[in-house]
């Protein structure tokens, strides 16, 4: 069998396995984060989590498939390892960048939600805190 074909098979096996492992890890550990971002709405968090995983798979598998081809033929074991290291390194970098992008966007949503929650006063306003004459304090009389 041609070493180039072996490189393709090994690249596909490792890339697919890494993508599945990363997606499962992010999905499992991201549920809590999503529930916080979505203010405790567990059903919505689960739905968003599933959609993110599907999108993650589509983008990463698409990239892995597009990055499969190689211009040079692999003729020895050294070239096999070099080709695999470059291809797998790029796949790992893409997985990492996608993960950081997801975390960044979700963190922005979480911060916006936290800011909205902070704008609501912790206690209802009291009637006597308005303007002059509405509370226990009165302005001093002018012209003594």
KOLSEKOL-487475 format. One line per 4 residues: for each residue z negated, y, x negated of N, C-alpha, C, O. Coordinates in nm, 2 decimals, always signed. Layout:
REM residues N
Z,Y,X,Z,Y,X,Z,Y,X,Z,Y,X; ...
//
This chain:
REM residues 144
+0.00,-0.12,-0.08,+0.00,+0.00,+0.00,+0.00,+0.12,-0.09,-0.06,+0.13,-0.19; +0.07,+0.23,-0.04,+0.08,+0.35,-0.12,-0.06,+0.42,-0.12,-0.13,+0.43,-0.02; -0.09,+0.48,-0.24,-0.22,+0.55,-0.25,-0.22,+0.68,-0.16,-0.33,+0.72,-0.12; -0.11,+0.74,-0.13,-0.11,+0.85,-0.04,-0.15,+0.81,+0.10,-0.23,+0.89,+0.16
-0.11,+0.70,+0.14,-0.15,+0.65,+0.28,-0.30,+0.62,+0.28,-0.37,+0.64,+0.38; -0.35,+0.56,+0.17,-0.49,+0.53,+0.16,-0.57,+0.66,+0.16,-0.67,+0.67,+0.23; -0.52,+0.76,+0.09,-0.59,+0.90,+0.10,-0.59,+0.95,+0.24,-0.69,+1.00,+0.28; -0.48,+0.94,+0.31,-0.47,+0.98,+0.45,-0.58,+0.91,+0.54,-0.65,+0.97,+0.62
-0.58,+0.78,+0.52,-0.67,+0.70,+0.61,-0.82,+0.73,+0.57,-0.90,+0.75,+0.67; -0.85,+0.74,+0.45,-0.99,+0.78,+0.41,-1.03,+0.92,+0.46,-1.14,+0.94,+0.51; -0.93,+1.01,+0.44,-0.95,+1.15,+0.48,-0.98,+1.15,+0.63,-1.07,+1.22,+0.68; -0.90,+1.08,+0.71,-0.92,+1.08,+0.86,-1.05,+1.02,+0.90,-1.12,+1.07,+0.98
-1.08,+0.90,+0.84,-1.21,+0.84,+0.87,-1.33,+0.92,+0.84,-1.42,+0.94,+0.93; -1.33,+0.98,+0.72,-1.45,+1.07,+0.69,-1.45,+1.19,+0.77,-1.56,+1.23,+0.82; -1.34,+1.26,+0.79,-1.33,+1.38,+0.87,-1.37,+1.36,+1.01,-1.45,+1.44,+1.07; -1.33,+1.26,+1.07,-1.36,+1.23,+1.21,-1.51,+1.19,+1.22,-1.58,+1.24,+1.31
-1.56,+1.11,+1.13,-1.70,+1.08,+1.13,-1.79,+1.20,+1.11,-1.89,+1.22,+1.18; -1.75,+1.29,+1.02,-1.83,+1.41,+1.00,-1.83,+1.50,+1.12,-1.93,+1.56,+1.16; -1.71,+1.51,+1.18,-1.70,+1.60,+1.30,-1.79,+1.55,+1.41,-1.86,+1.62,+1.48; -1.78,+1.42,+1.43,-1.87,+1.36,+1.54,-2.01,+1.38,+1.51,-2.09,+1.41,+1.60
-2.05,+1.35,+1.39,-2.19,+1.37,+1.35,-2.24,+1.51,+1.37,-2.35,+1.53,+1.42; -2.16,+1.61,+1.32,-2.20,+1.75,+1.33,-2.21,+1.79,+1.48,-2.30,+1.86,+1.52; -2.11,+1.75,+1.56,-2.11,+1.78,+1.70,-2.23,+1.73,+1.77,-2.29,+1.80,+1.85; -2.26,+1.60,+1.74,-2.38,+1.54,+1.81,-2.51,+1.61,+1.77,-2.60,+1.63,+1.85
-2.52,+1.64,+1.64,-2.64,+1.71,+1.59,-2.65,+1.85,+1.65,-2.76,+1.88,+1.69; -2.54,+1.92,+1.65,-2.55,+2.05,+1.71,-2.58,+2.05,+1.86,-2.65,+2.13,+1.92; -2.52,+1.95,+1.93,-2.54,+1.94,+2.07,-2.69,+1.90,+2.10,-2.75,+1.96,+2.19; -2.74,+1.81,+2.03,-2.88,+1.76,+2.05,-2.98,+1.88,+2.02,-3.07,+1.90,+2.10
-2.96,+1.94,+1.91,-3.06,+2.05,+1.87,-3.03,+2.18,+1.93,-3.11,+2.27,+1.93; -2.91,+2.20,+1.99,-2.87,+2.33,+2.05,-2.92,+2.34,+2.19,-2.91,+2.45,+2.24; -2.96,+2.23,+2.25,-3.00,+2.24,+2.40,-3.11,+2.33,+2.42,-3.11,+2.41,+2.51; -3.21,+2.33,+2.33,-3.33,+2.41,+2.34,-3.29,+2.56,+2.32,-3.34,+2.65,+2.40
-3.21,+2.58,+2.22,-3.16,+2.72,+2.19,-3.08,+2.77,+2.31,-3.11,+2.89,+2.35; -2.99,+2.69,+2.37,-2.92,+2.74,+2.49,-3.00,+2.76,+2.61,-2.98,+2.86,+2.68; -3.10,+2.68,+2.63,-3.20,+2.70,+2.74,-3.27,+2.83,+2.73,-3.29,+2.90,+2.82; -3.30,+2.87,+2.60,-3.37,+3.00,+2.58,-3.27,+3.11,+2.60,-3.30,+3.21,+2.66
-3.15,+3.10,+2.55,-3.05,+3.20,+2.57,-3.02,+3.22,+2.72,-3.00,+3.34,+2.76; -3.01,+3.11,+2.79,-2.98,+3.12,+2.93,-3.10,+3.13,+3.02,-3.10,+3.09,+3.14; -3.21,+3.18,+2.97,-3.34,+3.21,+3.04,-3.39,+3.09,+3.12,-3.44,+3.10,+3.23; -3.39,+2.97,+3.06,-3.45,+2.85,+3.11,-3.36,+2.78,+3.22,-3.41,+2.68,+3.28
-3.24,+2.82,+3.24,-3.15,+2.75,+3.33,-3.10,+2.62,+3.27,-3.00,+2.63,+3.20; -3.17,+2.51,+3.29,-3.13,+2.39,+3.22,-3.00,+2.33,+3.25,-2.92,+2.29,+3.17; -2.96,+2.34,+3.38,-2.83,+2.29,+3.42,-2.71,+2.37,+3.36,-2.62,+2.31,+3.31; -2.73,+2.50,+3.36,-2.63,+2.58,+3.29,-2.63,+2.56,+3.14,-2.52,+2.56,+3.08
-2.74,+2.55,+3.08,-2.75,+2.52,+2.94,-2.68,+2.39,+2.90,-2.61,+2.38,+2.80; -2.70,+2.29,+2.99,-2.63,+2.16,+2.96,-2.48,+2.17,+2.98,-2.41,+2.11,+2.90; -2.44,+2.24,+3.08,-2.29,+2.26,+3.10,-2.23,+2.34,+2.98,-2.12,+2.30,+2.93; -2.29,+2.45,+2.94,-2.24,+2.53,+2.83,-2.24,+2.44,+2.70,-2.15,+2.45,+2.62
-2.35,+2.37,+2.68,-2.36,+2.28,+2.56,-2.24,+2.18,+2.56,-2.18,+2.16,+2.46; -2.21,+2.12,+2.67,-2.10,+2.03,+2.68,-1.97,+2.10,+2.65,-1.88,+2.04,+2.58; -1.95,+2.21,+2.71,-1.82,+2.29,+2.69,-1.81,+2.33,+2.54,-1.70,+2.32,+2.48; -1.92,+2.36,+2.48,-1.91,+2.40,+2.33,-1.88,+2.28,+2.25,-1.80,+2.29,+2.15
-1.93,+2.16,+2.29,-1.90,+2.04,+2.21,-1.75,+2.00,+2.23,-1.69,+1.96,+2.13; -1.70,+2.01,+2.35,-1.56,+1.98,+2.37,-1.47,+2.08,+2.29,-1.38,+2.03,+2.22; -1.50,+2.21,+2.29,-1.43,+2.30,+2.21,-1.44,+2.28,+2.06,-1.34,+2.29,+1.99; -1.56,+2.24,+2.02,-1.58,+2.21,+1.88,-1.49,+2.09,+1.84,-1.43,+2.09,+1.73
-1.49,+1.98,+1.92,-1.40,+1.87,+1.89,-1.26,+1.91,+1.89,-1.18,+1.87,+1.79; -1.21,+1.98,+1.98,-1.07,+2.02,+1.99,-1.03,+2.10,+1.87,-0.92,+2.07,+1.80; -1.10,+2.20,+1.83,-1.07,+2.28,+1.72,-1.07,+2.20,+1.59,-0.98,+2.21,+1.51; -1.18,+2.13,+1.57,-1.19,+2.05,+1.44,-1.09,+1.94,+1.43,-1.04,+1.92,+1.32
-1.07,+1.86,+1.53,-0.98,+1.76,+1.52,-0.83,+1.81,+1.51,-0.75,+1.75,+1.44; -0.81,+1.92,+1.57,-0.68,+1.99,+1.55,-0.66,+2.03,+1.41,-0.55,+2.01,+1.35; -0.76,+2.09,+1.35,-0.75,+2.13,+1.21,-0.74,+2.01,+1.12,-0.66,+2.02,+1.03; -0.82,+1.91,+1.14,-0.81,+1.79,+1.06,-0.66,+1.73,+1.06,-0.61,+1.69,+0.96
-0.61,+1.73,+1.18,-0.47,+1.68,+1.20,-0.37,+1.76,+1.13,-0.28,+1.71,+1.06; -0.38,+1.89,+1.14,-0.29,+1.99,+1.08,-0.30,+1.98,+0.92,-0.20,+2.00,+0.85; -0.42,+1.96,+0.88,-0.44,+1.96,+0.73,-0.42,+1.83,+0.67,-0.45,+1.81,+0.55; -0.37,+1.73,+0.74,-0.35,+1.60,+0.69,-0.24,+1.59,+0.59,-0.26,+1.52,+0.49
-0.13,+1.65,+0.61,-0.02,+1.63,+0.52,-0.05,+1.68,+0.38,-0.13,+1.77,+0.36; +0.02,+1.62,+0.29,+0.01,+1.65,+0.15,+0.14,+1.66,+0.08,+0.23,+1.57,+0.11; +0.17,+1.76,+0.00,+0.30,+1.78,-0.06,+0.32,+1.68,-0.17,+0.43,+1.63,-0.19; +0.22,+1.65,-0.25,+0.24,+1.56,-0.37,+0.20,+1.42,-0.33,+0.10,+1.40,-0.26
+0.27,+1.33,-0.39,+0.23,+1.18,-0.37,+0.11,+1.15,-0.46,+0.10,+1.21,-0.57; +0.02,+1.07,-0.41,-0.10,+1.03,-0.49,-0.06,+0.90,-0.57,-0.02,+0.80,-0.51; -0.07,+0.91,-0.70,-0.02,+0.80,-0.78,-0.13,+0.72,-0.85,-0.11,+0.61,-0.89; -0.25,+0.78,-0.87,-0.36,+0.71,-0.93,-0.49,+0.75,-0.86,-0.50,+0.83,-0.78
-0.59,+0.68,-0.91,-0.73,+0.70,-0.84,-0.78,+0.84,-0.86,-0.85,+0.89,-0.77; -0.75,+0.90,-0.98,-0.80,+1.03,-1.00,-0.74,+1.13,-0.90,-0.81,+1.21,-0.84; -0.61,+1.12,-0.88,-0.55,+1.21,-0.78,-0.60,+1.18,-0.64,-0.61,+1.27,-0.55; -0.63,+1.06,-0.61,-0.68,+1.02,-0.48,-0.81,+1.09,-0.45,-0.83,+1.15,-0.35
-0.90,+1.09,-0.55,-1.03,+1.15,-0.54,-1.02,+1.31,-0.53,-1.09,+1.37,-0.46; -0.93,+1.36,-0.61,-0.91,+1.50,-0.61,-0.85,+1.55,-0.48,-0.90,+1.65,-0.42; -0.75,+1.48,-0.42,-0.70,+1.52,-0.29,-0.80,+1.51,-0.18,-0.81,+1.59,-0.10; -0.88,+1.40,-0.19,-0.99,+1.38,-0.09,-1.09,+1.49,-0.10,-1.14,+1.54,+0.00
-1.13,+1.52,-0.22,-1.24,+1.62,-0.24,-1.19,+1.76,-0.18,-1.27,+1.83,-0.12; -1.07,+1.80,-0.21,-1.02,+1.93,-0.16,-1.01,+1.92,-0.01,-1.06,+2.02,+0.06; -0.95,+1.82,+0.05,-0.94,+1.81,+0.19,-1.07,+1.81,+0.26,-1.09,+1.88,+0.36; -1.16,+1.72,+0.22,-1.29,+1.71,+0.28,-1.38,+1.84,+0.26,-1.45,+1.88,+0.35
-1.36,+1.90,+0.15,-1.43,+2.03,+0.12,-1.39,+2.13,+0.22,-1.47,+2.21,+0.27; -1.26,+2.14,+0.24,-1.21,+2.24,+0.34,-1.26,+2.21,+0.48,-1.30,+2.30,+0.55; -1.26,+2.08,+0.52,-1.30,+2.04,+0.65,-1.45,+2.08,+0.66,-1.49,+2.13,+0.77; -1.53,+2.05,+0.56,-1.67,+2.09,+0.57,-1.70,+2.24,+0.58,-1.78,+2.28,+0.65
-1.62,+2.31,+0.51,-1.63,+2.46,+0.52,-1.59,+2.51,+0.66,-1.66,+2.60,+0.71; -1.49,+2.45,+0.72,-1.45,+2.49,+0.85,-1.56,+2.45,+0.95,-1.59,+2.53,+1.04; -1.62,+2.33,+0.94,-1.73,+2.29,+1.02,-1.84,+2.39,+1.01,-1.90,+2.43,+1.11; -1.88,+2.43,+0.89,-1.99,+2.52,+0.87,-1.96,+2.66,+0.93,-2.05,+2.72,+0.99
-1.84,+2.71,+0.91,-1.80,+2.84,+0.96,-1.81,+2.84,+1.11,-1.86,+2.93,+1.18; -1.76,+2.73,+1.17,-1.76,+2.72,+1.32,-1.91,+2.72,+1.37,-1.94,+2.78,+1.47; -1.99,+2.64,+1.30,-2.13,+2.64,+1.34,-2.20,+2.78,+1.33,-2.27,+2.82,+1.42; -2.18,+2.84,+1.22,-2.23,+2.98,+1.20,-2.18,+3.07,+1.31,-2.25,+3.16,+1.36
-2.05,+3.06,+1.34,-1.99,+3.15,+1.44,-2.06,+3.12,+1.58,-2.09,+3.22,+1.65; -2.08,+3.00,+1.61,-2.15,+2.96,+1.74,-2.29,+3.02,+1.74,-2.33,+3.08,+1.84; -2.36,+3.00,+1.63,-2.50,+3.05,+1.63,-2.50,+3.20,+1.64,-2.59,+3.26,+1.70; -2.41,+3.27,+1.57,-2.41,+3.41,+1.57,-2.39,+3.46,+1.72,-2.46,+3.55,+1.76
-2.29,+3.41,+1.78,-2.26,+3.45,+1.92,-2.37,+3.42,+2.01,-2.41,+3.51,+2.09; -2.43,+3.30,+2.01,-2.54,+3.27,+2.09,-2.66,+3.35,+2.06,-2.74,+3.39,+2.16; -2.69,+3.39,+1.94,-2.80,+3.47,+1.90,-2.78,+3.61,+1.96,-2.88,+3.68,+2.00; -2.66,+3.66,+1.96,-2.63,+3.79,+2.02,-2.66,+3.79,+2.17,-2.71,+3.89,+2.22
-2.62,+3.69,+2.23,-2.64,+3.67,+2.38,-2.79,+3.67,+2.40,-2.85,+3.73,+2.49; -2.86,+3.59,+2.32,-3.01,+3.58,+2.33,-3.08,+3.71,+2.31,-3.17,+3.75,+2.38; -3.04,+3.79,+2.21,-3.10,+3.92,+2.18,-3.07,+4.01,+2.30,-3.16,+4.09,+2.34; -2.95,+4.01,+2.35,-2.92,+4.10,+2.47,-3.01,+4.06,+2.59,-3.06,+4.15,+2.66
-3.03,+3.93,+2.61,-3.12,+3.89,+2.72,-3.26,+3.93,+2.69,-3.33,+3.97,+2.79; -3.31,+3.92,+2.57,-3.44,+3.97,+2.53,-3.46,+4.12,+2.55,-3.56,+4.16,+2.60; -3.36,+4.19,+2.52,-3.36,+4.34,+2.54,-3.37,+4.37,+2.69,-3.44,+4.46,+2.73; -3.29,+4.30,+2.77,-3.30,+4.32,+2.92,-3.43,+4.29,+2.97,-3.48,+4.36,+3.06
-3.50,+4.18,+2.92,-3.63,+4.15,+2.97,-3.73,+4.25,+2.93,-3.83,+4.27,+3.00; -3.71,+4.31,+2.81,-3.81,+4.41,+2.76,-3.80,+4.54,+2.84,-3.89,+4.62,+2.84; -3.69,+4.57,+2.90,-3.67,+4.70,+2.98,-3.75,+4.70,+3.11,-3.77,+4.80,+3.17; -3.79,+4.58,+3.16,-3.86,+4.57,+3.28,-4.01,+4.60,+3.24,-4.06,+4.53,+3.15
-4.08,+4.69,+3.31,-4.22,+4.72,+3.27,-4.30,+4.60,+3.30,-4.28,+4.53,+3.40; -4.40,+4.57,+3.22,-4.49,+4.46,+3.24,-4.58,+4.47,+3.36,-4.61,+4.36,+3.42; -4.61,+4.59,+3.41,-4.68,+4.61,+3.53,-4.61,+4.70,+3.62,-4.53,+4.79,+3.57; -4.62,+4.70,+3.75,-4.55,+4.79,+3.84,-4.60,+4.93,+3.82,-4.72,+4.95,+3.79
-4.51,+5.03,+3.83,-4.55,+5.17,+3.82,-4.66,+5.20,+3.92,-4.66,+5.15,+4.03; -4.75,+5.29,+3.88,-4.86,+5.34,+3.97,-4.82,+5.47,+4.02,-4.76,+5.56,+3.95; -4.86,+5.50,+4.14,-4.82,+5.62,+4.21,-4.87,+5.75,+4.15,-4.80,+5.85,+4.16; -4.98,+5.75,+4.09,-5.04,+5.87,+4.04,-4.99,+5.92,+3.90,-5.04,+6.02,+3.85
-4.90,+5.85,+3.84,-4.85,+5.88,+3.71,-4.73,+5.98,+3.71,-4.67,+6.01,+3.61; -4.69,+6.03,+3.83,-4.58,+6.12,+3.85,-4.60,+6.25,+3.78,-4.64,+6.26,+3.67; -4.57,+6.36,+3.86,-4.57,+6.49,+3.81,-4.70,+6.56,+3.84,-4.80,+6.49,+3.88; -4.71,+6.69,+3.82,-4.83,+6.77,+3.85,-4.87,+6.75,+4.00,-4.79,+6.76,+4.09
-5.00,+6.74,+4.02,-5.05,+6.73,+4.15,-5.05,+6.59,+4.21,-5.10,+6.57,+4.32; -4.99,+6.49,+4.14,-4.98,+6.36,+4.19,-5.09,+6.27,+4.14,-5.10,+6.15,+4.18; -5.17,+6.32,+4.05,-5.27,+6.23,+3.99,-5.40,+6.30,+3.97,-5.43,+6.41,+4.02; -5.49,+6.24,+3.89,-5.62,+6.30,+3.87,-5.62,+6.42,+3.78,-5.72,+6.49,+3.78
-5.52,+6.44,+3.71,-5.51,+6.56,+3.62,-5.44,+6.67,+3.69,-5.34,+6.65,+3.76; -5.49,+6.79,+3.68,-5.42,+6.91,+3.73,-5.41,+7.01,+3.62,-5.49,+7.02,+3.53; -5.31,+7.09,+3.63,-5.28,+7.19,+3.52,-5.39,+7.30,+3.53,-5.43,+7.33,+3.64; -5.43,+7.36,+3.41,-5.53,+7.47,+3.41,-5.47,+7.59,+3.48,-5.35,+7.61,+3.48
-5.55,+7.66,+3.55,-5.51,+7.78,+3.62,-5.47,+7.89,+3.51,-5.54,+7.90,+3.41; -5.36,+7.95,+3.53,-5.31,+8.05,+3.44,-5.37,+8.19,+3.47,-5.40,+8.22,+3.59; -5.38,+8.27,+3.37,-5.43,+8.41,+3.39,-5.58,+8.42,+3.42,-5.62,+8.47,+3.53; -5.66,+8.38,+3.33,-5.80,+8.38,+3.35,-5.86,+8.52,+3.34,-5.99,+8.53,+3.36
//
